[in-house]
Amino acid sequence: MFDNVPSTVETKPHAWSETLRSGDIVSFRFPTNEGKTGPEPKARPCLVLASALISGQRWLTIAYGTSVTEKVRKGYAIPLGSHDARVAGLDRATAFRGDRIVIVRPNNRAFAVSPTLRTPVLGRLTGRPLQRMHAIRARLQAEADIAAEARAERRRARVDDRKSVIEARARAAARAVITGT
């Protein structure tokens, strides 16, 4: 009898901040003059490079976007020509800079939320630009891993140096006890 009763429970759509993922293009006021006062940076298309859950909190890695594609360093660039830009929801060719990133929480006030759409999401990468983004992410992760290993090696070397100093002092103290000096 109750099998065909329509559900009156509405499923609330997920907030944009909960659904952002790598490859999404968002409108974001990327900081241009850190530490300086002045007008708020303009909203520009930026790329969500990564999304991570750290200690129960969501963090996003955002890459700077620019329509001045000639000046972008090629090694970390994710270029979108006119066609790829239109497919991704943008109105002109754009390049995202994997070498210019910020890590923010999804509730950061720099997200420029459209009053009509109620989201800062402009579109999403597909095809070759999405593959390029994955390659840049892998490169950045490899560099981070290399840097972490170098720090660990330096830390181990400092511990070994301290052990050597302690052992040398212990030997000197033992000699002093034995020789009576």
C-alpha positions, 0 to 999 in steps of 0.5 A: 500500500505504501510502496508507491507513495512519492517521497516528500523528502527533498534531496538537497544538492551538495554545496559547491564547496563540497563538490570541488575537485581537481580539474574544476575551473573556478572564479577566484581572487588570486592574491597578487600582492601578499602582505600589501594593502590595496584594492582586492585582487580581481576575480579570475579563472583559476584551476583546482589542481588538487583537493585533499582531506587533512586532519578532517579538513578539506584543502584545495590547491589553486593554480593562477590563471591568466589570459596573457599566455605568452608570458607563462613559463612552459614547464608548469603551464597548462595552456588552453587554446580558444577551443579548449577554453570554450569547452572548459567554460571560458570565453578566451584562451587561458593558461594556468600556472602550476608554478604559482599556486595557493592552498586554501580552504573551500570557505576562503572568501577569495572565491568569487561566487556568482550571485545568480548561479551561487557557485564560483565554478566556471567549468572543467578541464577535459581532454589534453588540458586535463592530461597536462594538469595530471602531468603537472600534478605528478611533477609537483608531487615528485618535487615535493617528495624529493624535497621531503627526502632531502629534509629527512636526510639532513635531519638524519645527518644532524642526529648522526652528528649529535651522536658523534659529538656525544660519543666523542665527549663520552670517550673524552670523559672516559679517558679523563677518568682512566688517566685521572686528568 
